Amino acid sequence: MGNLPSTPLDPSIPPLALTSRTLPSAAAYLKTCTRIVILAGAGMSTSAGIPDFRSPGTGLYANLASLNLPHPEAVFELEYFKVNPTAFYTLAWDLYPAKGRYKPTLAHAFLRLLDDKGVLLRVFTQNIDTLERVAGVEGSKIVEAHGSFATQRCVECKAPFGKEKMEGCIQRKCVPRCGECGGLVKPNIVFFGEQLPARFFEERTALDRADFCLVIGTSLSVQPFAMLHSLVREGVPRILINNERVGDFGQGRDDVLLIGECDDMVRELAKECGWLEELEALHTRITGVPEGEEKSADKKLEEEVEKLTEEVDQTLRLSKNLTQKGDQD
């Protein structure tokens, strides 16, 4: 299905399950459901500060440009990794979820809230940042379609490799080698040229059992993940939370589109469900940061520049005063 343009459904055609294709109706229905499936993409983690390697203007993008790759995606191609693993490990630290480095977003906290309420059936995620785990979602309910940084192994003999040793290598931007055979070690991230985890295919039956489907922050452009939302039964509501319409969303009789930033739209959904206060309190417990006090990467950089500028000004003023005093003496 992929990233196809959507043709909205004729508004005169009534929904099957919802009273209307609106946020209030979807929220009211969501509160009655017990088998909710989430499909999560990179947009869920944007506000956590995790860079998108396709976005110009980020440090990650600059690093890619400096690596002289045949094309940007080569850094995640298995065959290229075997020939030039240094390319991947040069930029891996920008993505690596070291403890406390990246905090779950409000959208991640919403998944945890659904899990705490006992209504979360599965989370299928394209993300490799493990923030669903950090948020406290039960591990058995998370299907990491493209793998993650949670574990690592030798490419040759498949021997596991210690997490602390891996983090040390990534931090130093050096290539880890297997202690058993000397082969290359890589995180259990699915590279281009590798098969998706068997569990991804085994767990797809959850879509057929779902009574509600939430798609959050994904372009639905990478197969086979892109077709998961089409596996829900007719009459099962689907909400798209994303900064643009994707796939065939809007064509289903019970589709609801919430177009905007993921955290903002999740906040609106939680508010409509009557869960906003509960969600914000949970997010604060998870991150240790009171709601509303999070700072974006741009804001932090702006504050650092302002502080540095002020320090330079103070130094210049002090130097000028000392010079003037010396002249007077």
C-alpha positions in Angstrom: 0.0 0.0 0.0 2.8 2.4 1.0 2.6 6.2 0.8 -0.2 6.5 -1.6 -2.4 9.7 -1.9 -5.7 9.3 0.0 -9.1 10.0 -1.4 -11.4 11.0 1.4 -14.5 8.9 1.8 -17.8 10.5 0.6 -19.1 12.2 3.8 -22.6 11.0 3.0 -21.5 7.4 3.7 -22.1 6.8 7.4 -19.6 5.1 9.6 -20.2 1.5 10.8 -19.0 1.6 14.4 -18.6 5.3 15.2 -21.5 7.8 15.5 -19.4 10.2 13.3 -15.9 10.4 12.0 -14.8 13.0 14.6 -12.5 13.1 17.6 -15.3 13.1 20.2 -16.9 10.0 18.7 -13.6 8.2 18.3 -12.7 9.0 21.9 -16.0 7.8 23.2 -15.6 4.5 21.3 -12.0 4.1 22.4 -13.0 4.1 26.0 -15.2 1.0 25.4 -12.4 -1.0 23.7 -10.3 -3.7 25.3 -8.0 -4.9 22.4 -6.2 -1.8 21.1 -3.4 -2.1 18.6 -0.8 0.7 18.1 1.3 1.2 14.9 4.1 3.5 15.8 6.7 5.4 13.7 9.5 7.9 13.9 7.1 10.8 14.6 6.4 9.5 18.1 10.1 10.1 19.0 10.7 13.4 17.3 9.9 15.5 20.4 12.4 13.3 22.4 15.2 14.8 20.4 16.0 11.7 18.4 17.3 12.8 14.9 15.8 11.6 11.6 18.7 10.7 9.3 16.8 12.0 6.3 16.3 15.5 7.7 18.8 18.2 6.6 20.0 20.5 9.3 20.7 17.8 11.9 24.0 16.7 13.2 23.2 13.2 12.0 22.6 14.5 8.5 25.9 16.4 8.5 27.7 13.2 9.7 26.2 11.3 6.8 27.3 13.9 4.3 30.9 13.6 5.6 31.1 9.8 5.2 31.2 9.8 1.4 28.5 7.2 1.2 27.2 6.0 -2.2 23.8 7.0 -1.0 22.5 7.9 2.6 20.7 4.5 3.1 24.0 2.6 2.5 24.9 3.2 6.2 22.0 0.8 7.0 22.7 -1.8 4.3 24.1 -5.1 5.5 26.5 -5.7 2.6 27.9 -2.2 3.0 28.3 -2.6 6.7 30.3 -5.8 6.2 32.7 -3.8 4.0 32.7 -0.5 5.9 31.3 -0.9 9.4 33.1 2.3 10.4 30.4 4.3 8.6 27.6 3.0 10.8 29.6 3.3 14.1 30.6 6.9 13.2 27.0 8.0 13.5 25.5 5.3 15.8 26.0 7.4 18.9 23.6 10.0 17.5 20.9 7.4 17.6 21.9 5.3 20.6 19.4 5.4 23.5 22.0 5.4 26.4 20.3 5.4 29.8 18.6 8.7 30.5 19.7 10.3 27.2 16.3 10.3 25.5 13.1 10.4 27.5 9.7 8.9 26.4 7.4 11.5 24.8 3.8 12.1 25.8 2.7 9.8 23.0 4.9 7.0 24.6 3.2 7.7 27.9 -0.2 7.3 26.3 0.8 3.7 25.3 1.8 3.0 28.9 -1.5 4.5 30.0 -3.4 2.1 27.8 -1.3 -0.8 29.1 -1.9 0.2 32.7 -5.7 0.2 31.9 -5.4 -3.3 30.6 -6.6 -2.5 27.1 -3.4 -2.5 25.1 -3.2 -5.6 22.9 0.0 -4.9 20.9 2.4 -2.1 19.9 4.0 -2.6 16.5 6.9 -0.1 16.3 9.2 0.9 13.5 11.4 2.7 16.0 14.8 1.3 17.2 15.1 3.6 20.2 13.4 1.3 22.7 11.4 4.2 24.2 8.3 2.0 24.4 10.2 -0.2 26.8 11.6 2.8 28.7 8.0 4.1 29.1 7.2 0.9 30.9 5.0 -0.8 28.3 5.1 -4.6 29.0 7.8 -6.2 26.8 5.6 -9.0 25.6 3.2 -6.5 24.0 5.9 -4.7 22.0 6.8 -5.9 18.5 9.9 -4.2 17.2 9.4 -4.6 13.5 12.8 -3.2 12.6 14.7 -4.5 15.7 16.3 -2.2 18.2 19.4 -1.3 20.2 18.2 -3.5 23.0 20.5 -6.4 22.1 23.4 -7.1 19.7 25.2 -10.1 18.2 28.0 -11.2 16.0 27.2 -11.1 12.3 29.1 -14.3 11.6 28.7 -16.7 14.5 25.6 -15.0 16.0 27.1 -15.0 19.5 25.5 -12.4 21.8 27.6 -9.3 22.8 27.4 -7.5 26.1 25.3 -4.3 26.3 27.9 -2.3 28.3 30.7 -3.3 25.9 28.5 -2.3 22.9 27.7 1.1 24.5 31.4 1.7 25.1 32.3 1.0 21.5 29.4 3.2 20.2 30.4 6.0 22.5 34.0 5.8 21.3 32.9 5.3 17.7 34.9 2.1 17.3 33.9 -1.1 15.6 33.1 -3.9 18.1 34.5 -7.4 17.4 33.2 -10.8 18.6 35.1 -12.3 21.4 34.3 -15.8 20.0 35.3 -15.6 16.4 36.5 -12.0 15.8 33.6 -11.2 13.5 31.8 -7.9 13.2 29.2 -7.2 15.9 26.1 -5.1 15.1 23.0 -4.2 17.1 19.9 -6.3 16.4 18.5 -3.6 14.1 17.1 -4.8 10.8 19.4 -3.5 8.0 18.4 -3.3 4.4 19.1 -6.8 3.1 18.0 -8.6 6.3 14.7 -10.3 7.1 12.3 -8.8 9.6 12.1 -10.7 12.9 9.9 -13.8 12.8 7.8 -12.4 15.6 6.7 -9.5 13.4 4.9 -12.0 11.1 3.7 -14.2 14.0 2.0 -11.3 15.8 0.2 -9.9 12.8 -2.9 -11.9 13.9 -3.3 -9.3 16.6 -4.7 -6.9 14.0 -7.5 -9.3 13.3 -8.4 -9.4 17.0 -8.1 -5.7 17.5 -11.2 -3.6 18.3 -9.4 -0.3 17.8 -6.3 0.7 15.8 -4.2 3.8 16.4 -1.5 4.7 13.9 0.9 7.3 15.3 3.8 9.1 13.6 4.5 6.9 10.6 4.5 7.6 6.8 3.4 4.0 6.1 5.9 4.0 3.3 8.0 0.9 4.2 6.7 -2.5 3.5 5.5 -4.9 5.0 4.8 -2.5 8.0 2.9 -0.2 5.7 0.1 -2.7 5.2 -0.6 -3.6 8.9 -3.4 -1.1 9.3 -5.3 -2.8 6.4 -5.5 -6.1 8.4 -8.0 -4.8 10.9 -11.6 -6.0 10.4 -14.2 -3.8 8.7 -16.0 -1.8 11.3 -12.9 -1.4 13.5 -12.1 2.3 14.0 -8.7 3.5 12.9 -7.2 6.8 14.1 -4.3 8.4 12.2 -2.2 10.7 14.4 0.4 12.3 12.1 1.6 15.5 10.6 0.1 14.6 7.2 -2.4 12.2 5.7 -0.8 8.9 4.6 -1.7 5.6 2.9 -5.4 5.1 2.4 -6.4 6.8 5.6 -9.7 8.7 5.1 -11.1 6.0 2.8 -12.3 3.7 5.6 -15.8 4.2 7.0 -14.5 4.5 10.5 -11.3 6.4 9.9 -10.5 9.5 11.9 -7.6 11.8 11.0 -5.9 13.9 13.6 -3.3 15.9 11.6 -0.6 17.6 13.6 2.3 16.9 15.9 2.0 13.6 17.7 2.2 14.9 21.3 -0.3 17.6 20.5 -2.9 15.3 19.0 -2.4 12.6 21.7 -3.0 15.4 24.3 -6.3 16.3 22.5 -7.4 12.6 22.4 -6.6 12.1 26.0 -8.5 15.3 26.9 -11.5 14.1 25.0 -11.3 10.7 26.8 -11.1 12.5 30.2 -7.6 11.1 30.8 -5.4 14.2 30.3 -4.6 14.8 33.9 -3.8 11.1 34.4 -1.7 11.0 31.3 0.4 14.1 32.3 0.9 12.8 35.8 2.1 9.4 34.3 4.4 11.2 31.8 6.0 13.2 34.7 6.6 9.9 36.7 8.2 8.3 33.6 10.5 11.2 32.7 11.0 12.9 36.0 10.2 16.2 34.2 7.1 18.2 35.2 4.7 18.6 32.3 5.3 21.8 30.4 9.0 22.0 31.4 10.5 20.0 28.6 12.8 21.9 26.4 13.3 21.3 22.7 16.8 20.7 21.3 16.6 24.1 19.5 15.5 25.9 22.7 18.4 24.3 24.7 20.9 25.4 22.0 19.4 28.9 22.0 19.8 29.1 25.7 23.4 27.8 25.6 24.3 30.4 22.9 22.7 33.2 24.9 24.7 32.1 28.0 27.9 31.9 26.0 27.3 35.3 24.5 26.7 36.8 27.9 29.9 35.2 29.3 31.9 36.6 26.3 30.3 40.1 26.9 31.3 40.0 30.5 34.8 39.0 29.7 35.1 41.8 27.2 33.7 44.3 29.6 36.1 43.2 32.3 39.1 43.4 29.9 38.0 46.9 28.8 37.8 48.0 32.4 41.2 46.6 33.2 42.7 48.4 30.2 41.1 51.7 31.1 42.3 51.4 34.7 45.8 50.6 33.4 45.7 53.7 31.2 44.7 55.9 34.2 47.5 54.5 36.3 
